[in-house]
Amino acid sequence: MRGRRALDEKLFRILKKVYYKKRDVKEKTGGQIRMETGDTFDLKTNTTHYSTENLTPGESLYLQESGYPVNDIVYDTHDENIRKLKEILHHPNLSLHNLLSAYIAGFRSFPRGRQPILSYLFARAVPVHAFCNSRKGEVCEICAVRREFWLERGEEIFRKYWGYSWNELPSAFFLDLEEFSKLQPTTPTQEDLQIFFSLIDMIRNAPEKETPGQLEQRIKKSKLVPNCEKYRLRGQLMALAELGVMQNPFIKPLFDEFTDCNTRYEIDREVPGSSRSDIVLPLSGWRGKYGICEERFCELFGAFRDF
């Protein structure tokens, strides 16, 4: 792939044409669903093979020469994935400082930096364990990683460069950390830092009864965060919740403790309004009265004030 820091703008635009087409269903043939776009969805692997027929000859050549892994289907198993997550934690580029630097840069200059801190926290906290499902299902009751699964590597990586991040769907966390570990460490710009510390002040001074959804709306209305889109902003707030900067009284953040899936589901029922919201724990348990945990904030981000 061109560059070790990020996708260049031209490659990003080409990949957006590949991965984000209108996907009207055309026909179903055996184990596949074909789209009007030429993309094909494989029902067995639950992955899409993306057509590049909509690219110009020049774009096709640029994509080919970049080496970007379009239509690279990766197979993995639960047990192997957990092993690899623990192993990659030793990579020197995955220090907590580098991950927090990338997270701050994710507010403007480096959207790719948003997801890795969440993937890292999961990898660090999840216990080493074998696949477990008492009902003989396909999803582990401890960590939510599937018994076996397939991922389209290129789409997973592209979504991260576009700034999407979340604390669920852990099957893709290793791919995130693997690709990110190969990039040069990122230093947040002064504008990144200004946005981040201003956001913290907004959370610190939140109205007592403010919900996470209301906070999102207030941030969006302030126009503080560039290109502020609901789910990409939510991932940034979720990271603060999983770090323990945005507190909640229901569940420990990943920074402090791992909570198995069954326990999380039970606790989630206790959170007021959780059944009507698409915001999950630990962010869903935050309210304005909790503001931020000043001690944890200084512990993790205090050094960045001197940048």
C-alpha positions as CSV (number, residue, x, y, z in Angstrom):
1,M,0.0,0.0,0.0
2,R,1.3,3.5,-0.8
3,G,2.6,5.3,2.2
4,R,3.1,4.1,5.7
5,R,1.1,6.9,7.4
6,A,-2.3,6.9,5.6
7,L,-4.1,6.4,2.4
8,D,-3.4,9.3,0.0
9,E,-6.4,11.3,-1.1
10,K,-6.6,9.9,-4.6
11,L,-6.6,6.3,-3.3
12,F,-9.2,7.2,-0.7
13,R,-11.5,8.6,-3.4
14,I,-11.1,5.4,-5.6
15,L,-11.8,3.1,-2.6
16,K,-14.9,5.1,-1.8
17,K,-16.2,4.4,-5.3
18,V,-15.4,0.7,-4.8
19,Y,-16.9,0.2,-1.4
20,Y,-19.8,2.6,-1.3
21,K,-22.0,2.1,-4.3
22,K,-25.8,1.9,-4.3
23,R,-26.5,-1.8,-3.7
24,D,-29.8,-2.8,-5.1
25,V,-30.4,-6.6,-5.2
26,K,-30.5,-8.0,-8.7
27,E,-30.7,-11.8,-8.3
28,K,-30.0,-14.7,-6.0
29,T,-28.1,-17.6,-7.4
30,G,-27.2,-20.5,-5.1
31,G,-25.1,-19.2,-2.2
32,Q,-24.7,-15.7,-3.6
33,I,-26.7,-12.5,-4.1
34,R,-25.7,-10.3,-7.0
35,M,-26.2,-6.6,-6.9
36,E,-27.0,-4.2,-9.8
37,T,-23.5,-2.7,-9.1
38,G,-21.8,-6.0,-10.0
39,D,-20.9,-6.6,-6.3
40,T,-21.6,-10.2,-5.1
41,F,-22.6,-11.1,-1.6
42,D,-21.5,-14.6,-0.4
43,L,-24.1,-16.0,2.0
44,K,-21.7,-18.6,3.3
45,T,-18.9,-16.3,4.3
46,N,-21.1,-13.2,4.9
47,T,-18.7,-11.1,2.8
48,T,-19.0,-9.0,-0.4
49,H,-16.9,-9.3,-3.5
50,Y,-16.6,-5.8,-4.8
51,S,-16.7,-5.0,-8.5
52,T,-14.3,-2.4,-9.8
53,E,-16.1,-2.0,-13.2
54,N,-17.2,1.5,-12.2
55,L,-13.6,2.8,-12.1
56,T,-11.9,4.5,-15.0
57,P,-8.8,2.8,-16.5
58,G,-6.6,5.2,-14.8
59,E,-8.2,4.6,-11.4
60,S,-8.0,0.8,-11.9
61,L,-4.3,1.1,-12.6
62,Y,-3.7,3.3,-9.6
63,L,-5.6,0.9,-7.4
64,Q,-3.7,-2.1,-8.7
65,E,-0.3,-0.4,-8.3
66,S,-1.2,0.7,-4.7
67,G,-1.3,-2.9,-3.6
68,Y,-4.5,-2.2,-1.6
69,P,-6.2,-5.4,-0.5
70,V,-9.5,-5.1,-2.3
71,N,-11.5,-8.4,-2.2
72,D,-8.9,-10.0,0.1
73,I,-11.2,-12.4,2.1
74,V,-9.6,-13.4,5.5
75,Y,-10.7,-16.5,7.4
76,D,-10.1,-16.7,11.1
77,T,-11.3,-18.6,14.2
78,H,-12.2,-17.4,17.7
79,D,-9.3,-19.2,19.4
80,E,-6.7,-18.1,16.9
81,N,-8.0,-14.5,16.9
82,I,-7.7,-14.2,20.7
83,R,-4.1,-15.6,20.5
84,K,-3.2,-13.0,17.8
85,L,-4.7,-10.2,19.8
86,K,-2.6,-11.0,22.8
87,E,0.5,-11.4,20.7
88,I,0.2,-8.1,18.8
89,L,0.0,-6.2,22.1
90,H,3.8,-6.5,22.2
91,H,4.3,-4.5,19.0
92,P,6.3,-1.3,19.8
93,N,3.9,0.9,17.8
94,L,1.0,-0.1,20.0
95,S,2.1,1.7,23.1
96,L,-0.6,3.5,25.0
97,H,1.0,6.8,24.3
98,N,1.0,6.2,20.5
99,L,-2.6,5.0,20.6
100,L,-3.8,8.1,22.6
101,S,-1.9,10.4,20.2
102,A,-3.6,8.8,17.3
103,Y,-7.0,9.0,19.0
104,I,-6.6,12.8,19.5
105,A,-5.4,13.2,15.9
106,G,-8.6,11.4,14.9
107,F,-10.6,14.5,15.7
108,R,-9.3,16.2,12.5
109,S,-6.0,15.4,10.9
110,F,-6.0,11.6,11.1
111,P,-9.4,9.9,11.2
112,R,-7.7,6.5,11.0
113,G,-6.5,7.1,14.6
114,R,-10.0,6.7,16.1
115,Q,-10.5,2.9,16.3
116,P,-7.1,1.5,17.5
117,I,-7.5,2.6,21.1
118,L,-10.7,0.7,21.3
119,S,-9.3,-2.4,19.7
120,Y,-6.2,-2.2,22.0
121,L,-8.3,-1.9,25.1
122,F,-10.3,-5.0,24.2
123,A,-7.1,-7.0,23.3
124,R,-5.5,-6.0,26.6
125,A,-8.5,-6.8,28.8
126,V,-10.0,-9.9,27.2
127,P,-8.9,-13.0,29.0
128,V,-7.2,-15.9,27.1
129,H,-10.0,-18.4,26.7
130,A,-11.4,-21.1,24.4
131,F,-14.6,-20.6,22.5
132,C,-17.6,-20.9,24.8
133,N,-21.3,-21.1,24.0
134,S,-23.5,-23.1,26.3
135,R,-26.4,-23.1,23.8
136,K,-24.2,-24.4,21.0
137,G,-24.4,-21.1,19.1
138,E,-21.7,-19.5,16.9
139,V,-20.9,-16.5,19.0
140,C,-18.7,-16.7,22.1
141,E,-20.6,-15.9,25.3
142,I,-17.5,-14.4,26.9
143,C,-16.2,-12.0,24.2
144,A,-18.7,-12.0,21.2
145,V,-16.1,-13.2,18.7
146,R,-17.6,-15.8,16.4
147,R,-16.4,-19.4,16.4
148,E,-15.2,-18.9,12.8
149,F,-15.6,-16.0,10.5
150,W,-14.6,-14.3,7.3
151,L,-13.8,-10.6,6.8
152,E,-13.1,-8.5,3.7
153,R,-9.8,-7.0,4.8
154,G,-9.9,-4.0,2.4
155,E,-13.4,-2.8,3.5
156,E,-12.6,-3.2,7.2
157,I,-9.4,-1.1,6.8
158,F,-11.1,1.5,4.6
159,R,-13.9,2.1,7.2
160,K,-11.2,2.9,9.7
161,Y,-9.6,5.5,7.4
162,W,-13.0,7.0,7.0
163,G,-13.2,7.5,10.7
164,Y,-15.6,4.9,11.9
165,S,-14.9,3.3,15.3
166,W,-16.9,1.3,17.8
167,N,-16.4,-1.0,20.8
168,E,-18.5,-3.9,19.4
169,L,-17.8,-6.4,16.6
170,P,-14.5,-7.5,18.1
171,S,-13.8,-10.0,15.3
172,A,-12.3,-7.1,13.3
173,F,-10.1,-5.7,16.0
174,F,-7.0,-7.7,15.1
175,L,-7.1,-6.5,11.5
176,D,-7.3,-3.0,12.8
177,L,-4.3,-3.3,15.1
178,E,-2.3,-5.3,12.5
179,E,-2.6,-2.6,9.9
180,F,-2.2,0.3,12.3
181,S,0.9,-1.2,13.8
182,K,2.7,-0.9,10.4
183,L,2.0,2.9,10.2
184,Q,4.4,5.6,11.5
185,P,3.4,6.9,14.9
186,T,1.1,10.0,14.7
187,T,1.6,13.3,16.5
188,P,-1.6,15.3,16.9
189,T,-1.6,18.8,15.5
190,Q,-2.3,21.9,17.6
191,E,-5.7,22.0,16.0
192,D,-6.4,18.4,16.9
193,L,-5.4,19.2,20.5
194,Q,-7.5,22.4,20.6
195,I,-10.6,20.4,19.4
196,F,-10.0,17.6,21.9
197,F,-9.5,19.8,25.0
198,S,-12.5,22.0,23.9
199,L,-14.6,18.8,23.7
200,I,-13.5,17.7,27.1
201,D,-14.5,21.1,28.5
202,M,-18.0,20.6,26.9
203,I,-18.3,17.3,28.6
204,R,-16.9,18.6,31.9
205,N,-19.5,21.4,31.9
206,A,-22.5,19.3,30.7
207,P,-26.0,19.9,32.1
208,E,-26.6,17.5,35.0
209,K,-29.3,15.4,33.2
210,E,-27.8,15.4,29.8
211,T,-27.8,12.0,28.0
212,P,-25.1,10.8,25.6
213,G,-27.5,11.4,22.7
214,Q,-28.1,15.0,23.8
215,L,-24.4,15.5,24.2
216,E,-23.8,14.4,20.6
217,Q,-26.4,16.9,19.5
218,R,-24.8,19.7,21.5
219,I,-21.4,18.9,20.0
220,K,-22.7,18.7,16.5
221,K,-24.5,22.1,16.9
222,S,-21.3,23.7,18.2
223,K,-19.5,22.8,15.0
224,L,-16.4,22.1,17.1
225,V,-15.6,18.8,15.4
226,P,-15.1,19.0,11.6
227,N,-17.2,16.7,9.5
228,C,-19.2,15.7,12.5
229,E,-21.3,12.6,11.7
230,K,-23.3,10.8,14.3
231,Y,-21.7,7.4,14.4
232,R,-18.1,8.6,13.9
233,L,-18.5,11.1,16.7
234,R,-20.1,8.4,18.9
235,G,-17.0,6.2,18.5
236,Q,-14.8,9.0,19.8
237,L,-17.1,9.4,22.9
238,M,-17.2,5.6,23.3
239,A,-13.4,5.6,23.5
240,L,-13.6,8.2,26.4
241,A,-16.1,5.9,28.1
242,E,-14.0,2.8,27.7
243,L,-10.9,4.7,29.0
244,G,-12.9,5.7,32.1
245,V,-12.8,9.4,31.4
246,M,-16.6,9.5,30.9
247,Q,-17.8,7.5,33.8
248,N,-20.9,5.4,34.4
249,P,-22.3,3.6,37.5
250,F,-23.2,0.4,35.8
251,I,-20.1,-1.3,34.4
252,K,-16.3,-1.0,34.5
253,P,-14.6,0.4,31.4
254,L,-12.3,-1.8,29.4
255,F,-9.3,0.2,30.7
256,D,-10.0,-1.3,34.2
257,E,-11.7,-4.6,33.7
258,F,-13.2,-7.0,31.2
259,T,-16.9,-7.9,31.5
260,D,-18.2,-11.0,29.7
261,C,-21.1,-10.7,27.2
262,N,-23.8,-12.3,29.3
263,T,-23.1,-10.1,32.2
264,R,-23.1,-7.0,29.9
265,Y,-26.5,-7.9,28.5
266,E,-27.9,-8.3,32.0
267,I,-26.4,-5.0,33.2
268,D,-27.6,-3.2,30.0
269,R,-31.2,-3.9,31.1
270,E,-30.6,-1.7,34.2
271,V,-29.6,1.4,32.2
272,P,-32.5,3.8,31.9
273,G,-33.7,4.2,28.3
274,S,-31.2,1.6,26.9
275,S,-34.0,-0.4,25.2
276,R,-34.9,2.7,23.1
277,S,-31.3,3.7,22.3
278,D,-28.7,2.4,19.9
279,I,-26.0,3.7,22.3
280,V,-24.4,0.8,24.2
281,L,-22.5,0.5,27.5
282,P,-20.4,2.0,28.9
283,L,-21.3,5.2,27.1
284,S,-25.0,4.7,27.5
285,G,-24.6,4.9,31.3
286,W,-23.0,8.3,31.3
287,R,-25.0,11.4,32.3
288,G,-24.0,15.0,32.5
289,K,-23.8,14.9,36.3
290,Y,-20.7,12.6,36.0
291,G,-18.8,15.1,33.8
292,I,-15.4,13.6,33.4
293,C,-13.1,11.7,35.8
294,E,-10.4,14.3,36.3
295,E,-8.0,11.8,37.8
296,R,-8.2,9.5,34.9
297,F,-8.1,12.3,32.4
298,C,-4.9,13.7,33.9
299,E,-3.4,10.2,34.1
300,L,-4.0,9.5,30.4
301,F,-4.0,12.9,28.7
302,G,-2.1,15.3,31.1
303,A,1.1,15.0,29.1
304,F,-0.6,16.3,26.0
305,R,-1.2,19.7,27.5
306,D,2.6,20.4,27.0
307,F,2.5,19.6,23.3
